[in-house]
Amino acid sequence: MSVVTAAGDASVIERRGRVTPGRVLADTLVVTERNLIALVRIPEAVFFSSVQPIMFVLLFRYVFGGAIRVSDPGGYVNYLLPGVFVQTVTFGAVQTAIGLAEDLQKGIVERFRSLPMARSAVLAGRTVADLCRNVLVTVLITGVGFAVGFRVETSLGGFLAAVLLILAFSYALSWGFAVIGLSAPNSETAQVMSFPLLFPLTFASSAFVPVATMPGWLQGWAKYQPVSEVIDAVRGLMVSGVPDVAWHVEVSVMWLVGVFVVLAPLAVHRYRTRV
């Protein structure tokens, strides 16, 4: 390392000063605001976040819904919406990978390193911004769902608990896809790397059809994988017809905690070694 580089690093460390929890929070909020502003200014991201889930609701509600039979007394629309909620936030986690890869590609992360800010704010700000986006998307899907006939059959408390579970799961997934974004050379590659993981999780699940209608060799995966467990828990909290709801909620919480505990440190380690 040259004397100039060492002096520059020392200067950055001196400007940063002591990193306190309050400072980390303030820097995280600044980075979160920056990411939300950038999201609004990218038409493709707005389309992915808002129009796509609406299309899924309308497609399965009016095109495929008549051919799919479920035992839920509320009909297929009540079976469908919990799956769309979870599927949408799962697909939305790709934005974490794409956003981080794009920032690395453009050198924005390197600029952050030269500023007197907490380095952890870069990852935290990205994941919190994606959590805020998922809050808006969840509100949007709720409105569209009620417009096409979805009704909560349990209680307001059950519905809100389901929404909290959805958002917690989306936040844990964001840290997992952050690993992909930090490993990809560019945003296009990050997207390509993400989708082979998404499709087995979302479509080979209980999101759109009952698991019992799938081939026997696929049912084991579709029934016990994390997305199906979260969907079953959400479905049980929002509508009736799901046995052992408490068990599905417990398993879902164990899944999301496990995902976060394993993948968040991995993302932090990848961030430190990459930048």
Protein Blocks (a to p, Z undefined) as FASTA:
>chain_A
ZZklmmmmmmmmmmnopadfklmmmmmmmmmmmmmmmmmmmmklmmmmmmmmmmmmmmmm
mmmmmmpccfbfnbjmlmmmmmmmmmmmmmmmmmmmmmmmmmmmnommmmmmmpccdfkl
mmmmmmmmmmmmmmmmmmmmmmmmmmnopacfkbmklmmmmmmmmmmmmmmmmmmmmmmm
mmpmbfklmmmmmmmmmmmmmmmccklbcfklpcfklmmmmmmmmklmmmmmmmmmmmgh
iehklmmmmmmmmmmmmmmmmmmmmmmmmmmmmZZ
